[in-house]
């Protein structure tokens, strides 16, 4: 008869093998980005948005080569433009899209990347932006670098949901993971140079509403998911 004590290592080994097998079986393998229409940021967001149009006098600043290389590993596409309206208000737009939003390919949050560029983040607010399609969940922060004060509004989508916090992103990833899918993701950020924080956010809200109203329903869903459903 085999002693109970000698069975323990065997039982532990069997349990470990079973756990490893289940983990491999549950590991997401299908990328959502490969099963639907391809996202093209250049054509997705028009250069003319109601009263807003691209300011051709502003040349986007190119990131350093090492930064561009790091972004290329995280995102499959990026878009940077500056828009201006008839009143002379300017809004800087930055959009980044990644076809794989697993843990290894998380979108880069402004509260992380701005301090990495020497900014101080002096406030962060989780709130909603009122649009004609519903209350859009967003994050707002103010980044300061010397005399430059830059209020920022942004949101992140994981698959078809807006996820403002790390916890919400994890839940969205898990929801897809349980179906064997790897979600894509997008970061949409607008900012402006303005010491008047309230005014900056109102202008940014006006711009976002112009963006959403200029898109078809399917294109709008690429940017904001199903928040208004």
Secondary structure as UniProt FT lines:
FT   HELIX           4..26
FT   STRAND          30..31
FT   HELIX           32..34
FT   HELIX           41..44
FT   STRAND          48..49
FT   TURN            50..51
FT   STRAND          52..54
FT   TURN            56..57
FT   HELIX           65..74
FT   STRAND          77..84
FT   TURN            86..87
FT   STRAND          90..98
FT   HELIX           103..105
FT   HELIX           110..116
FT   TURN            117..118
FT   STRAND          120..131
FT   TURN            132..133
FT   STRAND          134..145
FT   TURN            146..147
FT   STRAND          148..158
FT   TURN            159..160
FT   STRAND          161..162
FT   HELIX           166..177
FT   TURN            178..180
FT   STRAND          181..182
FT   STRAND          185..193
FT   HELIX           197..213
FT   HELIX           217..224
FT   TURN            225..228
//
